[in-house]
Amino acid sequence: MKINSKYLGLVTKKFNDFFLVDLKNQENSGNSEKFLCKVKKSINFKDQLIYVGDKVAIEKIDFKSKRAVITSLKKEKIF
């Protein structure tokens, strides 16, 4: 089953070109699902790299195979 909605997740692990993203379940905040994600190729992050701990938006979520695509990076400003 594929869904085209955007969800916000947290990068918990990076290896090669893949990222492990935790997606918290909105109904029960204690549960989270992990998805293996790649970055959408047409996206330019303006020379920003994705690191563990970054918040990312994911789309094209396949709940059966636990895969998704990172579509944007949500950087928090640190003052």
C-alpha positions as CSV (number, residue, x, y, z in Angstrom):
1,M,0.0,0.0,0.0
2,K,1.5,3.3,-1.0
3,I,0.5,6.8,0.3
4,N,1.5,10.1,-1.3
5,S,1.1,12.2,1.8
6,K,4.0,13.9,3.4
7,Y,5.1,12.9,6.9
8,L,7.8,14.3,9.2
9,G,10.4,11.8,10.5
10,L,13.7,11.8,12.3
11,V,16.9,10.4,10.7
12,T,18.3,7.8,13.1
13,K,21.0,6.1,11.0
14,K,22.9,6.7,7.8
15,F,24.7,4.2,5.7
16,N,25.9,4.6,2.1
17,D,23.1,6.5,0.2
18,F,20.3,5.2,2.6
19,F,18.8,6.7,5.7
20,L,16.8,5.0,8.4
21,V,14.0,7.4,9.4
22,D,11.7,7.0,12.4
23,L,8.1,8.0,11.7
24,K,6.1,8.5,14.9
25,N,2.6,7.2,14.9
26,Q,0.2,10.1,15.3
27,E,-2.5,7.9,17.1
28,N,-0.1,6.6,19.7
29,S,3.0,8.7,20.3
30,G,4.8,5.9,22.0
31,N,5.0,3.8,18.8
32,S,7.2,4.6,15.8
33,E,7.9,2.9,12.5
34,K,11.3,2.8,10.8
35,F,11.6,3.3,7.1
36,L,14.6,2.8,4.7
37,C,14.8,6.0,2.7
38,K,16.7,7.4,-0.2
39,V,16.8,11.1,-1.1
40,K,14.7,12.2,-4.1
41,K,17.2,12.7,-6.9
42,S,15.6,16.0,-8.2
43,I,16.0,17.7,-4.9
44,N,18.8,20.2,-4.3
45,F,19.4,20.8,-0.6
46,K,21.6,23.9,-1.4
47,D,24.8,22.0,-0.4
48,Q,23.3,20.9,2.9
49,L,24.0,17.4,4.0
50,I,21.6,15.2,5.9
51,Y,22.8,14.0,9.3
52,V,21.5,11.7,12.0
53,G,19.1,13.8,14.2
54,D,17.8,15.8,11.3
55,K,14.1,16.1,10.7
56,V,13.0,15.2,7.1
57,A,9.8,15.1,5.2
58,I,9.1,11.7,3.5
59,E,6.7,10.7,0.8
60,K,5.9,7.7,-1.3
61,I,5.7,5.6,1.8
62,D,5.3,1.8,1.2
63,F,4.2,0.4,4.6
64,K,4.6,-3.2,3.3
65,S,8.3,-3.0,2.3
66,K,9.1,-0.2,4.9
67,R,10.6,2.1,2.2
68,A,10.1,5.8,1.5
69,V,11.6,8.8,-0.2
70,I,13.1,11.9,1.5
71,T,11.6,14.9,-0.2
72,S,12.8,17.8,2.0
73,L,15.1,18.7,4.9
74,K,13.7,20.5,7.9
75,K,16.8,22.3,9.4
76,E,16.3,23.9,12.8
77,K,18.2,27.2,13.3
78,I,20.6,27.2,16.2
79,F,21.5,30.6,17.6
